Amino acid sequence: MNIYTDLERPPLRPAALRRALVVPGGFWTDLQVVEETGSTNADVASAARDGAAEGLVVVAERQTAGRGRLGREWQSPPRAGLALSLLLRPTVAPTRLGWLPLLTGVALAEAVRRVARLDAYLKWPNDLLLQGDRKTAGILAEAVGDGAIVVGVGLNTTLREHELPRPDATSLALAGAASADRDPLLRAFLRSFEEWYELWRAADGDPSASGLHEAYLFHCGTIGRRVQVQLPGAETLVGTAMGIDDDGRLQVADRSGAVRAVAAGDVVHVRPDAPGNTAG
């Protein structure tokens, strides 16, 4: 039995989670909850190289050396968030793999809306935001070996103001969540992810045929916003986010009106006004 002193941050219940999620004929093949690890992405990547089956989930009660995009570190106090990684072996066209972090974002937004009752929205390609563009979650997808993809998620659930890693961050609890309980959040996320992943994979990664493109636009707060995109090679693109193409790239109209497709970049929402999404 886990011993803890912070009653607002109870431990996860691994046995109950496994009973609910790792079921015969289901997508999730194994769910492991560890007390502490450096990086769940590194743990799942190691398992992938050792031949682990698709559908492995590793969740850490505390992560000490988590990684975000561009090499940023991510960590939080014990049980103050969800830190987890998924092992996927998608058999879709390689050009469609850019949709995996977007699919993960849709599943996460749906879970937060359903359980926390907050109007969460997505910033392309990998952040979950709350009102005022305050970041509450990040997503990192990494290729491992021959065909495996590890997708990591870090969601702030009960971080307090003094524990936030940066001024523009927040947590579900600070945002007034109806519930910041990690057990139902994890269940809702994994069930939503499984549903979208199976639809997307059955459509050979086609975002329109699977319904994923429409769902992402519904939850995305980047489309219609003025953005500044830091591109690889130190180039900065400033313009208006117009849409998402079939390969998951952000379409940005620059000052001349030319539309460029951005496959990777660090996006800033330039104007601090309303998120600009159509989600209700």
C-alpha positions as CSV (number, residue, x, y, z in Angstrom):
1,M,0.0,0.0,0.0
2,N,1.3,3.5,-0.9
3,I,1.9,5.8,2.0
4,Y,1.3,9.5,1.3
5,T,0.6,12.6,3.4
6,D,-0.9,15.0,0.9
7,L,-4.6,14.0,0.9
8,E,-5.3,16.2,-2.2
9,R,-2.8,13.9,-4.1
10,P,-3.8,10.3,-3.6
11,P,-1.8,7.6,-5.4
12,L,-3.1,5.9,-8.5
13,R,-4.7,2.5,-8.1
14,P,-2.8,0.2,-10.5
15,A,-4.9,-3.0,-10.0
16,A,-8.2,-1.2,-10.6
17,L,-6.8,0.6,-13.6
18,R,-5.5,-2.6,-15.1
19,R,-8.9,-4.3,-14.5
20,A,-10.7,-1.5,-16.3
21,L,-8.3,-0.9,-19.2
22,V,-6.3,-4.1,-19.9
23,V,-9.1,-6.4,-21.0
24,P,-9.2,-9.4,-23.4
25,G,-9.5,-8.2,-27.0
26,G,-8.8,-4.6,-26.0
27,F,-6.0,-2.4,-27.3
28,W,-4.1,-1.8,-24.1
29,T,-1.8,-4.8,-23.4
30,D,-0.1,-3.7,-20.2
31,L,-0.4,-0.9,-17.8
32,Q,2.4,-0.3,-15.3
33,V,2.4,2.3,-12.5
34,V,5.9,3.1,-11.1
35,E,6.6,5.2,-8.0
36,E,9.4,7.2,-9.6
37,T,11.4,7.2,-12.8
38,G,13.6,9.5,-14.8
39,S,11.5,9.5,-17.9
40,T,8.5,7.3,-18.9
41,N,9.4,7.9,-22.6
42,A,12.8,6.5,-22.0
43,D,11.3,3.5,-20.1
44,V,8.9,2.7,-22.9
45,A,11.5,3.3,-25.6
46,S,13.7,0.7,-23.9
47,A,10.7,-1.7,-23.7
48,A,10.1,-1.1,-27.4
49,R,13.6,-2.0,-28.3
50,D,13.2,-5.2,-26.3
51,G,10.2,-6.2,-28.4
52,A,7.3,-5.1,-26.1
53,A,3.9,-5.3,-27.7
54,E,1.9,-2.2,-28.9
55,G,-0.5,-1.0,-26.2
56,L,2.0,-0.7,-23.3
57,V,1.3,2.2,-20.9
58,V,3.8,3.3,-18.2
59,V,2.7,5.9,-15.7
60,A,4.9,7.5,-13.1
61,E,3.8,8.9,-9.8
62,R,6.9,11.1,-10.0
63,Q,9.1,11.8,-13.0
64,T,12.4,13.4,-12.3
65,A,13.9,13.9,-15.8
66,G,11.0,14.1,-18.2
67,R,11.6,15.6,-21.6
68,G,9.5,18.0,-23.7
69,R,10.0,19.3,-27.2
70,L,13.3,21.1,-28.0
71,G,15.0,19.3,-25.1
72,R,13.1,21.0,-22.4
73,E,12.9,19.3,-19.0
74,W,9.5,18.5,-17.4
75,Q,9.0,17.3,-13.8
76,S,6.5,17.9,-11.0
77,P,6.0,17.0,-7.3
78,P,4.9,13.4,-6.6
79,R,1.3,12.7,-7.6
80,A,0.7,16.3,-8.7
81,G,0.1,15.3,-12.4
82,L,-0.2,12.5,-14.9
83,A,3.2,11.5,-16.5
84,L,2.7,8.6,-18.8
85,S,4.0,7.2,-22.1
86,L,2.3,4.9,-24.7
87,L,3.9,2.3,-27.0
88,L,2.5,2.3,-30.5
89,R,3.4,0.4,-33.7
90,P,1.2,2.1,-36.3
91,T,0.9,0.5,-39.7
92,V,0.0,3.6,-41.7
93,A,1.6,5.7,-44.4
94,P,4.7,7.3,-43.0
95,T,3.5,10.8,-44.1
96,R,0.5,10.4,-41.7
97,L,2.6,9.9,-38.6
98,G,2.6,13.6,-37.9
99,W,-1.0,13.2,-36.8
100,L,-0.1,11.1,-33.7
101,P,0.6,14.0,-31.4
102,L,-2.5,15.7,-32.7
103,L,-4.6,12.6,-32.1
104,T,-3.2,12.4,-28.6
105,G,-4.1,16.1,-28.1
106,V,-7.7,15.4,-29.1
107,A,-8.0,12.5,-26.7
108,L,-6.5,14.6,-23.9
109,A,-8.8,17.5,-24.6
110,E,-11.8,15.2,-24.6
111,A,-10.8,13.7,-21.2
112,V,-10.2,17.0,-19.5
113,R,-13.5,18.4,-20.8
114,R,-15.3,15.3,-19.7
115,V,-13.8,14.8,-16.3
116,A,-12.5,18.3,-15.2
117,R,-15.3,20.2,-17.0
118,L,-12.9,22.8,-18.2
119,D,-12.8,24.4,-21.7
120,A,-9.4,23.0,-22.6
121,Y,-8.1,23.7,-26.1
122,L,-5.0,22.8,-28.2
123,K,-2.1,24.7,-29.4
124,W,-0.5,23.1,-32.4
125,P,1.3,20.7,-32.3
126,N,1.6,19.5,-28.7
127,D,0.2,21.7,-25.9
128,L,-3.1,21.6,-24.0
129,L,-4.1,25.1,-22.8
130,L,-6.7,26.7,-20.6
131,Q,-8.2,30.1,-20.7
132,G,-5.6,32.8,-21.2
133,D,-3.3,30.4,-23.1
134,R,-2.0,28.9,-19.9
135,K,-0.3,25.5,-20.5
136,T,-1.5,22.6,-18.5
137,A,-0.2,19.7,-20.6
138,G,2.5,18.8,-23.2
139,I,2.9,15.9,-25.6
140,L,6.1,14.4,-27.1
141,A,6.1,11.7,-29.8
142,E,9.4,9.9,-30.6
143,A,10.3,7.3,-33.1
144,V,12.1,4.2,-31.7
145,G,13.8,1.6,-33.8
146,D,12.0,0.0,-36.7
147,G,8.4,1.3,-36.7
148,A,7.7,2.0,-33.0
149,I,6.5,5.3,-31.7
150,V,6.5,6.4,-28.1
151,V,4.0,9.1,-27.1
152,G,4.6,10.8,-23.8
153,V,2.0,13.0,-22.0
154,G,2.5,15.3,-19.0
155,L,-0.6,16.8,-17.5
156,N,-0.6,19.2,-14.5
157,T,-3.5,18.1,-12.3
158,T,-3.0,19.6,-8.7
159,L,0.1,21.7,-9.0
160,R,-0.2,24.8,-6.7
161,E,0.8,28.3,-7.8
162,H,4.3,28.2,-6.2
163,E,5.0,24.8,-7.9
164,L,4.3,25.9,-11.5
165,P,7.4,25.5,-13.7
166,R,6.8,28.7,-15.7
167,P,4.6,31.8,-15.4
168,D,2.3,30.8,-18.3
169,A,1.6,27.4,-16.8
170,T,-1.4,26.2,-14.8
171,S,-3.0,23.1,-13.4
172,L,-6.5,21.7,-13.5
173,A,-7.0,22.4,-9.8
174,L,-5.9,26.1,-10.2
175,A,-8.2,26.5,-13.1
176,G,-11.2,25.4,-11.0
177,A,-11.7,21.8,-12.3
178,A,-14.8,20.0,-11.2
179,S,-12.4,17.1,-10.6
180,A,-8.6,16.7,-10.8
181,D,-8.7,13.1,-9.8
182,R,-6.1,11.3,-11.9
183,D,-7.7,7.9,-12.0
184,P,-10.8,9.0,-14.0
185,L,-8.7,11.3,-16.1
186,L,-6.3,8.5,-17.0
187,R,-9.2,6.2,-17.8
188,A,-11.0,8.8,-19.9
189,F,-7.8,9.7,-21.8
190,L,-6.8,6.1,-22.6
191,R,-10.3,5.2,-23.8
192,S,-10.6,8.2,-26.0
193,F,-7.1,7.6,-27.4
194,E,-8.0,4.0,-28.2
195,E,-11.1,5.0,-30.0
196,W,-9.4,7.7,-32.1
197,Y,-6.3,5.5,-32.8
198,E,-8.4,2.6,-34.0
199,L,-10.4,4.9,-36.4
200,W,-7.3,6.6,-37.7
201,R,-5.4,3.3,-38.2
202,A,-8.4,1.6,-39.9
203,A,-8.4,4.6,-42.3
204,D,-4.6,4.1,-43.0
205,G,-3.9,7.3,-41.2
206,D,-6.3,9.4,-43.3
207,P,-7.3,12.2,-41.0
208,S,-10.5,13.2,-42.9
209,A,-11.8,9.6,-43.4
210,S,-11.3,8.8,-39.7
211,G,-12.9,12.1,-38.5
212,L,-9.7,13.1,-36.8
213,H,-9.1,16.3,-38.9
214,E,-12.6,17.6,-38.0
215,A,-12.1,16.8,-34.3
216,Y,-8.7,18.4,-34.2
217,L,-10.0,21.6,-35.7
218,F,-12.9,21.6,-33.2
219,H,-10.4,21.5,-30.2
220,C,-7.6,23.6,-31.7
221,G,-7.1,27.2,-30.4
222,T,-4.4,28.0,-32.9
223,I,-6.4,28.2,-36.1
224,G,-7.4,31.8,-36.9
225,R,-4.8,33.2,-34.5
226,R,-1.8,35.4,-35.3
227,V,1.2,33.2,-34.6
228,Q,4.9,33.4,-34.4
229,V,6.6,30.2,-35.3
230,Q,10.3,29.5,-34.5
231,L,11.4,27.2,-37.3
232,P,14.4,24.9,-37.4
233,G,17.5,26.9,-38.4
234,A,16.6,30.0,-36.4
235,E,14.0,31.3,-39.0
236,T,11.0,33.0,-37.5
237,L,7.7,32.9,-39.4
238,V,5.0,35.4,-38.4
239,G,1.5,35.2,-39.8
240,T,-2.0,33.8,-39.4
241,A,-2.7,30.1,-38.8
242,M,-5.1,29.1,-41.5
243,G,-5.6,25.3,-41.0
244,I,-4.0,21.9,-40.8
245,D,-3.1,19.9,-43.9
246,D,-3.5,16.2,-44.6
247,D,-0.1,15.5,-43.1
248,G,-0.8,17.3,-39.8
249,R,1.3,20.4,-40.8
250,L,0.2,23.9,-39.7
251,Q,-0.7,26.1,-42.6
252,V,0.4,29.7,-42.0
253,A,-0.3,32.7,-44.2
254,D,2.7,35.1,-44.0
255,R,2.6,38.9,-44.4
256,S,2.6,38.6,-48.2
257,G,-0.4,36.2,-48.1
258,A,1.6,33.2,-49.1
259,V,0.6,30.0,-47.2
260,R,3.4,27.9,-45.9
261,A,3.1,24.4,-44.4
262,V,5.0,24.0,-41.1
263,A,5.9,20.5,-40.1
264,A,7.8,21.4,-36.9
265,G,8.3,24.6,-35.0
266,D,7.7,26.3,-31.6
267,V,4.5,28.3,-31.9
268,V,3.5,31.4,-29.9
269,H,0.0,32.8,-30.0
270,V,0.8,36.4,-30.6
271,R,-2.4,38.0,-29.4
272,P,-3.6,37.3,-25.8
273,D,-7.3,37.5,-26.8
274,A,-9.9,34.8,-27.0
275,P,-8.5,31.3,-28.0
276,G,-10.3,31.5,-31.4
277,N,-11.5,27.9,-31.3
278,T,-15.1,26.8,-32.1
279,A,-15.4,24.4,-29.3
280,G,-18.5,24.9,-27.1
